[in-house]
Structure formats: C-alpha cells, structure tokens
C-alpha cells in the first residue's frame, strides 16, 4: 500500500511529497531542480504531510508599506510540495504556503494585508492567479 512521504532537496531546499511503496526510499529526485532530495521525518499532518516548520522563514510575509507585492525568486522552489502555488499571484501564494505550513500568524497577516489592499484598490481578485513557469 503506497504511503505519502516528504522529501527536501539538498541543492535547492525545495520540498516535495511523493506516494511511494513501503518501505520508503531515503532519497528521490527533486522535481524542481533534479537534485538529490532526502526523506524528511516529522509529525504527520493533513494528507500525511511531514511538515516540521512552524513559522515563516525570513523573506516571507506581506510586503512592507510602499513596497511592491512580489515573491522572493526562490519562493516556488522552496514550496514544491504545495500544489498549485506556481499558478498564484504573490499574495495568494504566500497565504496558501502559510496554510500548508500551518503558520496561523502568517495566514492572519496575509489576510489583513489582502483586506487592506482590496480596500485601497491595489489588489483585485483577478490578481490571485498567474503562471510563473
């Protein structure tokens, strides 16, 4: 019976999930950069995800006042295990990634940013989906 396993790339740091047969292999190929990805151990989460991160890494979160809303260039590569993230605008991608990390503070900060940006007219629902690859 297949099991869902998390892998982290030793080259780009990207995370990915794979359905594999038990016993799970210790290594896999990274889908983002084709580097060597190693199995991640941790507590199970929704869908079997072995997320161990509890807060946003530096460079994440809504933009500072007056700065453009864009993602760190490596954001998508670091979140390869989050489905659909490459099709989202910056704000939607940050919120979706924070939800995947179960980082409620980052989710709340992103919601507050989105509400303010919609009110100010700098963010619209059509900004939610783009394609970055």
C-alpha positions in Angstrom: 0.0 0.0 0.0 1.5 3.4 -1.0 2.4 6.0 1.7 2.9 9.7 1.4 6.5 10.8 2.1 8.1 14.3 2.2 11.5 14.9 0.7 13.7 18.0 0.9 16.2 18.8 -1.8 19.8 19.1 -0.6 20.6 21.5 -3.5 17.6 24.0 -3.8 15.9 23.3 -0.4 12.6 22.6 -2.2 10.1 20.2 -0.5 8.0 17.7 -2.3 5.6 14.9 -1.4 5.5 11.5 -3.1 3.3 8.4 -2.9 5.8 5.5 -2.6 5.6 1.9 -1.7 6.7 0.9 1.8 9.5 0.8 2.9 10.0 4.3 1.6 13.3 5.1 -0.2 15.6 7.5 1.7 16.3 9.6 -1.4 14.5 10.8 -4.5 15.0 13.2 -7.4 13.9 16.8 -6.7 11.1 17.8 -9.2 12.2 21.4 -9.2 16.0 21.2 -9.9 16.5 17.4 -10.4 19.0 17.4 -7.5 19.2 14.9 -4.7 16.2 15.0 -2.3 16.4 13.3 1.1 13.5 12.0 3.1 12.1 14.3 5.8 11.0 12.9 9.1 8.5 14.7 11.3 4.9 14.8 12.6 2.2 13.8 10.2 -0.2 16.5 9.1 -3.2 16.8 6.7 -2.8 14.4 3.8 0.2 12.8 5.6 2.5 15.8 5.1 5.5 15.7 7.4 5.7 19.4 8.0 8.0 20.4 10.8 8.3 24.2 10.1 6.2 26.3 12.5 7.0 29.8 11.4 7.7 31.6 8.2 11.3 31.6 7.0 12.9 35.1 6.6 11.8 36.9 3.4 8.2 35.7 3.7 5.1 37.6 4.6 3.2 40.6 3.2 5.3 43.4 1.7 6.2 46.4 3.8 4.2 49.6 3.3 5.1 51.2 0.0 7.0 48.2 -1.4 5.8 46.2 -4.5 4.0 43.0 -3.9 6.3 40.3 -5.3 7.7 36.9 -4.2 11.3 36.0 -3.4 12.6 34.4 -6.6 13.1 31.1 -4.8 9.7 31.0 -3.2 8.1 28.5 -5.6 11.2 26.2 -5.4 11.0 26.2 -1.6 7.3 25.2 -1.7 7.3 22.5 -4.4 5.1 20.3 -2.1 2.4 23.0 -2.1 0.1 22.1 -5.1 -0.8 25.0 -7.5 1.5 27.6 -5.9 3.1 28.3 -9.3 -0.2 29.5 -10.6 -0.9 32.0 -7.9 -0.1 35.7 -7.5 2.2 36.7 -4.7 -0.4 37.4 -2.1 -2.4 34.2 -2.8 0.8 32.1 -2.9 2.0 33.4 0.5 -1.3 32.7 2.1 -1.5 29.2 0.6 2.1 28.4 1.6 1.4 29.7 5.2 -1.7 27.5 5.4 0.4 24.4 4.2 3.0 25.2 7.0 0.1 25.6 9.5 1.5 29.0 10.3 -1.6 30.8 11.6 0.2 34.1 12.3 1.4 34.3 8.7 -2.1 33.4 7.4 -3.6 36.2 9.6 -1.0 38.7 8.5 -1.7 37.9 4.8 -5.5 38.1 5.3 -5.0 41.6 6.9 -2.8 42.7 4.1 -5.2 41.4 1.4 -8.2 43.1 3.1 -6.3 46.4 3.2 -5.0 46.1 -0.3 -8.5 45.4 -1.7 -9.9 48.4 0.2 -7.1 50.6 -1.1 -7.7 49.3 -4.7 -4.1 47.8 -5.0 -5.3 44.2 -5.1 -8.1 42.6 -7.0 -9.4 39.0 -7.2 -8.0 38.7 -10.7 -4.5 39.1 -9.2 -4.9 35.8 -7.4 -3.9 33.6 -10.3 -0.9 33.9 -12.6 1.6 31.4 -14.0 5.2 31.6 -13.1 6.8 28.7 -15.1 
